[in-house]
Amino acid sequence: IPEEVTGITTAAALAAGSQHTCAVLASGAVRCWGDNSFGQLGDGTGNPTTIPVTVTGISTARAVATGTGHSCAVLADATVKCWGANASGQLGDGTTTPSMAPVTVSGITTATDVVAGAFHTCARLTGGFMRCWGSNGFGQVGDGSIVNRSVPAAVEALFHQVTTLGAGNDHTCALLASGTVKCWGFNTFGNLGDGTFVDSPTPVIVTGMGSARALSSGSHNNCARMTDDTLRCW
């Protein structure tokens, strides 16, 4: 049965991770609750909590994303800060050192949105560009490699086209301005929608679709809302 979250009355955005949740408030502050084993609540402790705690040092957030053990936020100045687990470089600060307080993602100054997979993160930039970082064993960063990236790497194949992002555990998808959806990374369950079960380190076209206008990704699946308001999932 749904329960009201304690102390949240001005929520503007929300993200649910594997075992924790974060909300952006109208003030620009971020509050998180749940598991905190890796510092993913951003309050400077490793203590789990059932009551929302305020993320340290963030007061101008516009969007938030949550992975398995890390969280990220886009700030009003279009930078991105992340906190929590970092073994795969998912905080994007050039290290693999975890942080219980937000750190600035290297080289991101024009972000408009952010999504998090299990151990990787992606940001949409102004102009339809996209960068990803973190775990890349299945090619989910999208730069053509399978090497983890501790700083953001450009998804060159989607140059100037991205409107919406989606991230699963180990795969990533993007809705393009044309209405086409492309995905990359882990594909054992058909996550990429290209008619194969072959992983891809570069974006492939989701087949059999018309024009999409919204996109959402789960752990190993995705769904798109089409321009005729029907849904397609894979």
ROKOLRO-417012 format. One line per 10 residues: number of its first residue (from 0); for each residue x, y negated, z of N, C-alpha, C. Coordinates in pm, 1 decimal. Atoms other than C-alpha are relative to their C-alpha. Layout:
<rodos>
NUM	X,Y,Z,X,Y,Z,X,Y,Z; ... .
</rodos>
This chain:
<rodos>
0	84.9,119.1,0.0,0.0,0.0,0.0,88.7,-124.3,0.0; -82.9,120.6,5.3,150.2,-339.6,-95.0,-0.9,-76.1,131.8; -15.8,82.0,-119.7,281.6,-545.1,193.4,56.2,-136.4,-38.4; -55.4,132.9,25.4,350.6,-918.0,197.1,142.9,-6.8,51.3; -139.5,14.1,-39.7,722.6,-991.7,205.2,13.3,-115.1,99.0; -12.0,97.5,-107.9,811.7,-1178.1,522.3,76.1,-124.7,-43.6; -71.6,125.7,17.8,901.4,-1544.6,483.9,15.4,-48.9,-141.6; -8.5,44.4,139.2,865.6,-1570.2,104.4,-134.0,-61.3,-38.9; 125.0,68.9,35.3,605.1,-1832.4,9.4,12.8,-86.4,-124.9; -20.2,85.1,117.7,760.6,-2016.3,-286.9,81.4,72.6,-106.5 .
10	-77.8,-79.4,95.7,892.5,-1735.3,-508.2,-18.3,-51.5,-141.9; 2.6,45.4,138.5,984.9,-1843.7,-860.1,49.2,106.8,-96.8; -51.0,-109.5,82.5,1163.2,-1532.2,-990.9,34.1,116.1,92.3; -15.2,-120.0,-81.4,1216.2,-1175.4,-875.0,77.2,105.5,-77.0; -69.2,-113.1,61.0,1442.9,-877.6,-941.4,11.2,112.0,101.2; -8.7,-117.0,-87.0,1437.1,-526.1,-797.6,113.0,89.6,-46.6; -110.6,-89.2,30.2,1755.5,-319.7,-784.7,-31.4,140.5,42.9; 19.1,-139.1,-37.4,1809.1,43.3,-694.1,-58.9,11.8,139.8; 47.9,-6.8,-137.6,1759.3,-11.9,-320.8,-1.7,-137.1,67.5; 11.4,133.8,-57.3,1743.8,-386.9,-275.4,-76.2,-90.0,-97.3 .
20	81.4,93.6,77.3,1537.4,-681.7,-398.0,46.7,-141.8,27.8; -35.6,140.9,-17.6,1611.5,-1051.9,-452.1,-106.6,-88.7,-63.0; 96.2,97.6,51.4,1386.6,-1352.6,-506.0,64.4,-137.2,-6.5; -36.9,141.1,10.7,1460.5,-1702.7,-631.3,-116.3,-81.0,53.4; 104.1,86.7,-53.6,1267.9,-1965.2,-435.6,-8.5,-129.0,-81.3; 19.7,125.2,73.3,1130.7,-2290.0,-574.7,111.5,-99.9,29.0; -109.1,91.0,-38.2,1411.3,-2471.6,-390.7,130.1,29.3,-72.5; -124.9,-42.3,62.7,1677.0,-2280.8,-586.3,82.0,93.0,86.7; -65.9,-97.6,-86.7,1780.8,-2069.1,-289.3,-37.5,141.5,-45.7; 28.7,-140.3,28.8,1796.4,-1689.4,-324.4,-4.6,76.5,131.5 .
30	9.2,-87.2,-116.1,1681.5,-1441.8,-61.8,-8.4,144.4,-45.6; -4.6,-142.3,35.0,1747.3,-1068.3,-69.8,-27.7,85.2,122.7; 27.1,-92.0,-110.2,1650.9,-766.9,139.3,16.3,143.8,-48.9; -19.5,-141.0,33.0,1706.8,-390.6,153.3,139.1,47.8,35.8; -133.2,-55.5,-24.0,2030.9,-193.9,133.3,106.2,-107.6,-17.9; -106.7,100.2,6.4,2347.8,-393.9,190.0,137.2,64.7,15.2; -123.2,-76.1,-18.3,2618.7,-126.8,182.9,120.0,-62.9,-68.3; -108.6,60.2,76.8,2821.7,-322.1,-71.4,-1.8,-152.4,7.9; 13.1,145.0,-8.4,2724.4,-674.7,32.0,-92.1,-57.7,-104.4; 86.3,46.2,109.7,2458.3,-693.5,-239.2,-108.6,-97.5,42.3 .
40	96.2,100.7,-46.4,2235.5,-911.3,-19.2,61.4,-139.1,7.1; -67.4,128.8,12.9,2497.2,-1186.8,-32.0,1.1,-87.0,123.2; 4.6,80.3,-123.0,2468.2,-1295.9,330.8,129.4,7.7,79.7; -130.1,-7.6,-66.6,2829.8,-1221.3,416.7,14.5,116.2,95.3; -6.9,-117.3,-87.0,2750.4,-901.5,605.5,-18.9,125.7,-84.3; 32.0,-126.3,64.6,2713.2,-536.5,520.8,-120.8,63.8,64.7; 111.9,-51.3,-77.6,2399.1,-503.7,728.1,-127.2,7.1,-83.4; 129.6,-7.4,68.6,2078.7,-373.0,566.3,-106.4,-73.0,79.2; 107.1,71.4,-70.5,1760.8,-561.0,647.1,-132.0,17.4,-72.8; 134.2,-5.8,56.3,1387.7,-527.4,595.9,-62.3,-138.5,-11.1 .
50	46.3,138.7,5.9,1351.8,-905.5,625.3,94.1,-78.7,-91.0; -86.2,74.5,91.9,1481.0,-1137.6,349.5,103.0,-87.7,71.4; -106.8,86.0,-49.9,1814.5,-1307.9,418.9,45.3,-91.3,-113.4; -41.1,98.6,100.0,1950.3,-1614.3,240.1,139.0,30.2,-52.7; -130.4,-20.1,63.3,2233.9,-1565.3,-7.3,86.3,-122.9,26.2; -91.0,108.2,-37.5,2531.7,-1773.0,103.0,40.7,-84.6,-120.3; -58.8,90.8,98.2,2621.5,-2079.2,-102.3,-73.8,-15.4,-130.2; 78.0,18.0,122.5,2346.2,-2065.1,-364.6,-124.0,-83.6,31.5; 112.8,89.8,-25.5,2098.3,-2352.0,-376.2,-65.9,-50.5,-127.5; 55.6,49.5,126.0,2028.3,-2409.3,-747.4,-26.2,113.2,-98.4 .
60	21.8,-115.4,86.9,1941.1,-2063.0,-883.3,-121.8,-19.5,-89.1; 110.1,4.5,94.9,1717.6,-2032.9,-1188.3,-46.8,139.8,-39.8; 32.9,-138.1,34.1,1723.4,-1655.4,-1245.7,86.2,91.6,84.3; -73.9,-94.5,-82.1,1836.8,-1346.1,-1058.2,-10.3,139.0,-61.7; -3.0,-137.9,48.8,1932.3,-986.9,-1146.5,60.6,88.9,106.7; -48.5,-93.4,-100.9,1996.0,-679.6,-933.5,36.3,133.0,-63.9; -43.0,-131.0,46.3,2193.8,-363.4,-1009.9,-10.7,102.0,111.3; 1.1,-100.8,-105.1,2264.9,-58.5,-798.8,56.2,-55.0,130.0; -62.8,52.7,-120.7,2497.6,-234.1,-555.8,49.8,-141.8,-15.4; -41.9,139.3,18.9,2539.5,-585.8,-690.7,-118.6,-84.5,-44.4 .
70	103.0,95.6,39.1,2333.8,-896.3,-762.0,66.7,-118.5,-69.1; -53.5,116.7,70.2,2378.5,-1199.9,-986.3,-109.4,-105.5,-13.7; 95.3,109.6,19.1,2215.2,-1540.0,-1031.8,54.6,-99.9,-100.6; -31.8,113.0,87.7,2212.5,-1805.0,-1303.5,-31.9,-126.9,76.4; 19.0,125.4,-71.6,2256.7,-2150.7,-1152.2,-42.4,-111.7,-95.1; 49.0,112.6,79.3,2122.3,-2487.0,-1268.9,106.8,-56.4,-92.9; -107.9,49.5,86.6,2464.7,-2576.2,-1412.5,38.8,101.1,-107.0; -17.2,-102.5,103.2,2440.9,-2264.7,-1638.1,120.6,91.1,24.1; -98.9,-99.4,-38.2,2715.2,-2078.0,-1455.2,-72.1,119.6,61.6; 55.6,-120.3,-62.1,2662.2,-1728.5,-1311.1,86.3,37.5,119.1 .
80	-71.1,-52.2,-115.8,2755.1,-1604.0,-966.8,-53.8,139.0,32.4; 36.9,-136.7,-33.9,2755.1,-1240.1,-856.5,60.2,38.2,134.7; -49.1,-45.1,-130.1,2807.0,-1054.4,-528.7,-34.6,148.1,18.4; 23.7,-141.3,-28.3,2827.6,-697.7,-396.2,109.7,89.0,-53.7; -95.5,-99.4,49.9,2994.0,-389.3,-543.2,70.5,-50.6,-125.0; -77.6,51.9,112.8,3267.4,-444.6,-800.4,102.6,100.2,-51.5; -98.9,-100.7,39.9,3449.1,-115.8,-862.9,18.7,6.0,-151.2; -7.6,-3.9,146.4,3371.2,-142.3,-1235.1,17.8,-137.9,-61.8; -13.6,136.5,50.1,3420.6,-517.8,-1262.6,-132.0,-68.6,-23.0; 133.3,52.6,27.4,3046.2,-588.1,-1252.7,-26.2,-139.4,55.6 .
90	14.4,138.0,-47.4,3096.5,-917.3,-1066.6,58.7,-100.5,-98.4; -46.8,84.8,108.7,3283.3,-1055.5,-1367.2,101.5,-105.4,36.5; -97.2,101.4,-42.8,3549.2,-1247.2,-1172.3,143.8,38.1,-28.8; -135.2,-42.1,36.7,3847.2,-1064.4,-1319.5,64.3,96.1,96.5; -52.1,-94.9,-97.8,3888.5,-829.8,-1022.7,-92.4,121.0,8.3; 87.6,-112.1,-34.4,3749.9,-499.9,-899.9,-18.6,4.1,151.3; 14.4,14.0,-145.1,3726.9,-626.8,-542.0,-144.2,-35.6,34.2; 137.0,34.6,-37.6,3379.7,-620.4,-383.1,-5.6,-131.6,76.2; 14.5,127.0,-70.7,3245.0,-943.2,-236.0,-136.4,-8.4,66.2; 125.2,15.5,-73.2,2982.4,-999.7,33.0,-59.2,-139.3,-14.4 .
100	49.0,134.4,29.5,2944.4,-1360.7,-83.0,14.6,-24.0,-150.4; -4.9,22.5,144.7,2883.9,-1493.1,-436.9,136.3,-47.8,-50.0; -119.5,44.4,69.9,3181.7,-1529.5,-671.9,-41.5,-44.0,-139.8; 33.6,53.5,132.1,3181.7,-1717.1,-1002.2,45.6,93.8,-110.4; -33.7,-81.4,116.5,3171.8,-1513.1,-1321.7,90.4,-81.0,-91.9; -101.0,70.2,78.2,3470.9,-1604.2,-1533.7,-50.5,-38.8,-138.7; 21.7,45.9,136.7,3416.2,-1814.9,-1844.2,-143.6,-18.3,-44.0; 140.8,19.0,36.9,3035.0,-1839.9,-1834.7,-43.8,-139.5,43.7; 39.1,137.6,-31.7,2919.4,-2202.8,-1856.0,-129.9,-43.2,-68.4; 122.8,36.3,72.5,2605.7,-2191.9,-2076.4,-106.5,109.0,13.0 .
110	93.6,-110.9,-18.7,2399.8,-1905.9,-1930.7,-143.8,-48.7,14.2; 142.3,26.3,-15.4,2021.3,-1903.5,-1957.5,-71.9,114.3,70.3; 63.1,-114.7,-63.5,1944.5,-1554.5,-1824.2,106.8,103.7,32.2; -93.3,-105.5,-38.3,2112.0,-1253.9,-1663.3,-78.7,126.3,30.3; 57.3,-130.0,-33.7,2032.3,-881.5,-1636.9,110.7,88.7,52.8; -98.6,-90.6,-57.8,2203.7,-604.0,-1444.8,-41.6,144.3,-21.7; 18.5,-143.6,2.1,2238.1,-235.2,-1515.8,47.9,57.3,131.6; -46.9,-60.5,-124.0,2356.9,11.9,-1256.1,132.6,-60.9,43.2; -133.7,48.2,-32.6,2719.1,-104.3,-1274.5,53.4,-96.7,-105.2; -43.9,101.2,96.6,2728.2,-361.3,-1554.4,-100.3,-114.4,-0.6 .
120	79.8,121.6,-0.8,2589.4,-709.6,-1611.8,9.7,-66.9,-136.4; -1.7,73.6,125.8,2494.1,-916.1,-1915.8,-67.9,-135.4,18.2; 58.9,133.2,-3.4,2415.4,-1284.0,-1965.1,-31.7,-45.9,-141.3; 32.2,69.1,124.3,2235.8,-1463.2,-2245.3,49.5,-142.5,12.1; -52.4,136.0,2.6,2401.1,-1789.8,-2341.7,-83.6,-85.4,-94.7; 70.8,88.3,92.6,2254.6,-2093.6,-2514.1,48.0,26.8,-142.3; -35.0,-24.6,139.3,2247.0,-2058.5,-2889.3,-18.0,144.0,-42.1; 25.3,-138.8,37.1,2149.9,-1690.4,-2878.4,120.3,91.4,10.7; -117.8,-84.1,-19.1,2489.6,-1556.6,-2774.6,-16.6,88.2,123.3; 12.6,-95.7,-108.9,2547.6,-1273.2,-2528.6,137.0,51.0,41.2 .
130	-122.9,-60.1,-52.7,2826.6,-1149.6,-2302.6,-34.8,99.9,108.6; 20.7,-104.0,-100.7,2850.6,-839.3,-2085.7,132.4,34.7,67.1; -120.2,-38.4,-74.2,3093.6,-707.3,-1825.2,-34.6,112.3,98.0; 18.2,-107.8,-96.2,3145.3,-419.0,-1583.5,22.8,136.5,-60.3; -16.0,-137.8,44.1,3112.5,-44.8,-1636.1,-27.9,13.0,-149.3; 10.4,-7.6,145.6,3159.4,53.3,-2000.5,32.5,138.7,-52.4; -36.2,-135.6,40.6,3214.0,428.6,-2008.5,-82.7,55.1,-113.6; 87.1,-44.5,108.7,2923.2,472.9,-2250.0,-14.1,-107.7,-108.1; 7.2,108.6,96.8,2979.1,148.0,-2441.7,-108.2,-100.5,29.7; 111.7,87.7,-33.5,2708.8,-43.9,-2253.1,33.3,-148.4,1.4 .
140	-39.8,141.0,10.7,2910.5,-367.3,-2263.9,-20.8,-51.4,-142.8; 33.6,36.4,137.1,2867.0,-365.9,-2641.7,109.1,-67.5,-79.7; -109.9,63.9,73.5,3210.7,-488.2,-2748.2,75.4,98.1,-88.0; -62.6,-98.2,86.5,3294.7,-171.7,-2941.8,97.3,91.6,70.3; -94.0,-82.1,-76.0,3506.5,-18.3,-2664.9,-74.9,82.7,103.5; 54.0,-72.0,-115.2,3450.3,223.3,-2376.1,91.6,-23.9,120.3; -89.7,41.0,-108.7,3685.8,37.2,-2140.3,-75.1,-98.3,90.3; 65.3,92.5,-93.1,3548.8,-131.2,-1826.0,53.0,-141.9,-18.5; -37.0,140.4,17.9,3550.9,-511.3,-1844.2,-27.3,-78.2,128.8; 16.8,77.0,-123.6,3611.4,-721.8,-1532.3,-24.5,-147.9,-27.1 .
150	40.6,134.0,42.6,3552.9,-1043.0,-1728.6,-93.8,15.7,-119.1; 98.9,-13.8,106.7,3272.1,-1108.7,-1978.4,61.4,19.7,-138.0; -39.9,-26.7,138.3,3313.9,-969.2,-2329.8,-116.5,-34.8,-91.3; 104.7,39.7,93.9,3122.0,-1104.0,-2627.7,-56.4,121.1,-72.8; 64.2,-99.9,85.1,2870.0,-881.5,-2801.7,-5.6,-61.5,-139.4; -18.0,72.0,126.3,2990.8,-999.1,-3139.8,-104.8,35.5,-104.8; 95.3,-44.6,101.7,2741.7,-794.9,-3342.1,-132.7,-74.1,8.1; 126.5,71.8,-17.2,2456.6,-1008.6,-3203.8,20.1,-150.8,-1.0; -35.5,141.3,8.4,2615.3,-1345.9,-3278.7,-121.0,-87.1,-34.5; 99.8,104.3,25.0,2359.0,-1627.3,-3247.8,-140.7,54.0,-25.4 .
160	129.9,-59.7,30.7,2052.7,-1397.5,-3243.0,-84.7,34.8,122.5; 66.7,-60.5,-115.4,1958.7,-1297.0,-2885.7,-101.0,-94.9,64.2; 101.4,78.2,-71.1,1634.7,-1417.9,-2724.6,-33.4,59.1,137.1; 36.1,-67.2,-124.4,1571.3,-1157.6,-2448.9,93.3,117.4,24.3; -90.8,-108.0,-37.1,1789.9,-909.1,-2260.8,-72.3,109.8,76.4; 45.2,-111.5,-81.9,1725.6,-566.7,-2109.9,118.1,86.5,34.8; -110.8,-86.8,-40.3,1959.2,-341.6,-1911.5,-52.7,118.4,78.5; 27.4,-120.7,-74.9,1915.0,18.5,-1801.3,121.1,38.8,82.0; -114.9,-43.9,-80.1,2150.5,220.9,-1587.0,130.8,-14.7,-76.1; -124.0,-3.5,77.2,2409.8,269.1,-1859.6,-21.8,-38.7,-145.2 .
170	22.5,49.7,135.7,2259.1,108.8,-2167.7,-53.4,-141.9,7.3; 42.8,139.7,7.8,2168.7,-240.7,-2282.3,-80.2,-18.9,-127.5; 78.9,32.0,118.7,1911.9,-380.4,-2525.2,-16.1,-151.0,-12.2; 23.4,142.0,24.1,1846.0,-717.6,-2682.4,-109.2,-16.0,-104.2; 99.7,41.8,97.7,1545.4,-867.3,-2856.1,58.0,-117.4,-77.3; -58.4,102.6,85.4,1659.2,-1078.1,-3150.3,-107.1,-97.2,-49.6; 91.7,103.4,47.5,1504.4,-1391.8,-3295.5,-88.1,50.5,-113.7; 75.2,-57.5,112.0,1389.1,-1184.4,-3594.8,-112.7,91.0,45.8; 96.4,-96.9,-49.9,1178.1,-960.5,-3370.4,53.7,140.6,5.4; -67.5,-129.9,-5.9,1419.2,-670.2,-3411.9,55.4,23.6,139.9 .
180	-64.9,-37.0,-125.1,1541.1,-483.8,-3102.4,119.7,87.4,-31.3; -120.1,-82.2,11.6,1893.3,-344.6,-3081.4,44.9,44.0,139.2; -47.0,-55.3,-126.8,2040.4,-123.5,-2807.6,136.1,64.1,-17.9; -133.4,-61.6,4.8,2380.1,21.4,-2718.9,32.7,61.5,135.9; -40.7,-67.1,-122.4,2549.7,245.1,-2463.2,-46.7,143.5,5.3; 40.8,-137.6,-27.9,2420.7,572.0,-2312.2,-126.4,37.0,-76.8; 112.2,-34.8,87.5,2181.8,767.0,-2536.1,-45.5,144.3,15.3; 34.4,-141.0,-18.4,2138.4,1117.2,-2392.4,-150.1,23.9,-2.6; 145.2,-15.0,-4.7,1765.3,1059.2,-2343.9,-70.1,-79.0,-111.2; 57.9,81.6,106.1,1711.7,860.1,-2662.7,-16.1,-144.7,40.9 .
190	9.7,136.3,-53.7,1765.6,535.8,-2471.0,11.0,-107.4,-107.2; -28.8,103.1,99.5,1881.8,352.4,-2782.9,-106.7,-9.1,-108.4; 112.6,8.1,92.8,1576.1,434.7,-2992.7,35.6,5.6,-146.3; -44.2,-4.0,140.1,1774.0,497.2,-3309.8,-22.5,135.1,-65.9; 27.4,-131.4,56.9,1650.3,851.9,-3365.8,107.1,102.9,26.8; -107.5,-92.7,-33.5,1966.5,1012.0,-3226.5,12.6,9.0,151.9; -36.0,-9.3,-141.7,2106.6,1117.1,-2889.0,150.3,-26.2,16.1; -143.3,30.2,4.5,2453.3,978.8,-2966.1,24.8,-137.5,61.4; -35.3,128.5,-59.5,2605.1,705.9,-2747.5,57.5,-94.0,-105.5; -56.7,97.7,92.8,2702.6,384.3,-2923.3,58.9,-118.1,75.9 .
200	-61.1,116.3,-65.1,2950.5,113.7,-2808.0,-30.3,-131.4,-70.9; 43.6,120.3,70.9,2797.6,-131.0,-3055.9,-151.0,8.8,-22.2; 145.8,-0.7,14.5,2432.4,-233.8,-3107.2,-48.4,76.9,-122.0; 68.1,-69.3,109.3,2209.1,-7.9,-3317.2,-145.9,-43.2,0.1; 138.2,44.5,14.1,1862.5,-91.2,-3447.0,-95.8,105.1,54.4; 108.1,-88.0,-42.8,1561.5,59.2,-3270.1,-91.2,21.6,-120.6; 70.7,-30.3,124.4,1380.2,237.7,-3551.4,-151.1,6.5,20.2; 143.3,-23.3,-0.4,1013.6,253.3,-3641.0,-82.3,-107.5,66.6; 74.4,108.8,-63.5,912.0,-80.4,-3494.4,-22.9,-112.9,-99.3; 20.7,123.3,73.6,761.9,-392.0,-3641.6,74.3,-111.0,71.4 .
210	-62.6,115.1,-63.3,828.5,-727.4,-3482.1,-39.4,-7.9,146.8; 24.3,5.9,-144.6,864.2,-745.9,-3101.2,8.4,-143.5,50.4; -11.2,132.2,-60.8,817.3,-1048.0,-2876.4,28.2,4.8,150.1; -39.9,-14.4,-139.8,897.6,-908.4,-2529.1,67.3,135.4,16.0; -81.1,-120.0,-18.1,1134.1,-643.4,-2394.2,21.1,25.1,148.1; -29.4,-37.4,-137.5,1176.7,-453.7,-2068.2,71.5,134.8,-0.1; -78.3,-123.0,-5.5,1429.9,-182.3,-1977.3,-7.3,62.8,137.8; -8.6,-77.0,-122.7,1413.0,90.0,-1713.3,133.0,72.0,7.3; -126.4,-70.3,-17.5,1685.3,326.5,-1596.2,47.2,65.9,-128.9; -35.8,-72.0,122.6,1678.5,537.9,-1914.1,-105.0,-17.1,-109.1 .
220	103.9,22.7,100.3,1388.6,395.1,-2113.5,-19.2,-149.2,-22.3; 28.2,139.2,33.6,1269.6,73.8,-2274.2,-139.9,-10.0,-57.2; 128.2,26.9,63.8,941.0,-80.2,-2383.1,3.6,-140.4,-60.2; 9.3,130.3,66.0,867.8,-364.8,-2620.8,-145.6,-33.7,-26.5; 131.6,51.5,36.9,554.9,-574.3,-2660.9,10.9,-56.1,-141.0; -6.6,39.9,138.9,485.8,-623.2,-3027.6,-80.1,-128.0,-23.1; 69.9,124.6,30.3,350.7,-933.8,-3197.3,-151.1,19.8,-9.4; 143.8,-27.0,1.5,11.1,-761.1,-3228.4,-49.6,45.4,137.6; 30.5,-31.3,-139.0,17.5,-699.6,-2849.1,-10.5,148.9,30.5; -15.0,-142.5,-29.9,61.6,-322.7,-2881.8,136.5,20.1,68.0 .
230	-125.0,-32.6,-66.2,343.5,-152.7,-2689.2,69.0,116.4,-68.0; -81.3,-110.7,48.8,624.2,68.8,-2813.6,104.5,31.1,107.4; -97.4,-40.4,-101.9,841.1,266.8,-2569.5,85.3,115.4,-50.8; -91.4,-107.4,40.4,1138.6,498.4,-2606.6,95.6,30.2,111.8 .
</rodos>
